[in-house]
Amino acid sequence: MNLLKRSGGNFINKLNEEIEILRRKMYKKYESDPRDPEILLISQTLDKLLNVLQSRRNKNDQSL
């Protein structure tokens, strides 16, 4: 979650990369054991990152 402290033009790209990494990790965990408790933790982290991404996109849209 150290991405939340970053700023600059590369922030959204890095955030997208982190989201994709977590998404793949979550799917892998699910495929191997759908009841793995780590899936919930990954999902919650993913939700937070997606919220940050949406917030950043909304700010960029408003500044146009």
N, C-alpha and C positions, 0 to 999 in steps of 0.2 A: 504493500500500500504506500510505499514511499513515492509513488507517482503523483499522489495527491499534492505533494509539496512542490512539484516541478512547475515551471512556467515557460512560456516561449512558444514559438511556432511549431515545435516538434512535439509538444505535449499531447495533442490529439492522436498523432501517429503512434506514439509510445503507448498511450492508453488503449488504442485499438489492438495493438500487439499483445498487451497484457490480457485483455479481454479474450482474445482468441486462444491464448495459451491456457487460461483458466477454463475456458469452454471445453477444449480438448481434454484437459485433465479430468474434468467433471464427467464427461462422457465415458472416458476410459474406466474410471472408478465404477460408474454405473454398470458398464458392461461386465466387469469382473465380479461385482457384488452390489446389487441395487440397494442393499441395506447398510452399506458402509456409512458410518456416521460422518465421515469426512466430506461426503457429498453435500451435506447441509452447510457445512462451513464454507466450502468452495462456492456454493450457490449464493450464500449471503455476501461473500466478498465480491462475487461477480455482480450481484445486484447493486452494491455500492459503487463499483466502477462504472456500471452502466448509467447510474444516476448522475455521476460526475460528468460522464461523456455527454449525456443529454443536456445537462445544465450548461456546459461549455458551448454546445451547439446552439442552444437558445440565446446565449449571450452574443455569440458571433452573428446570429441572424438579426438580432436587435440592433447591432452596430452597423449593419449594412444600409 
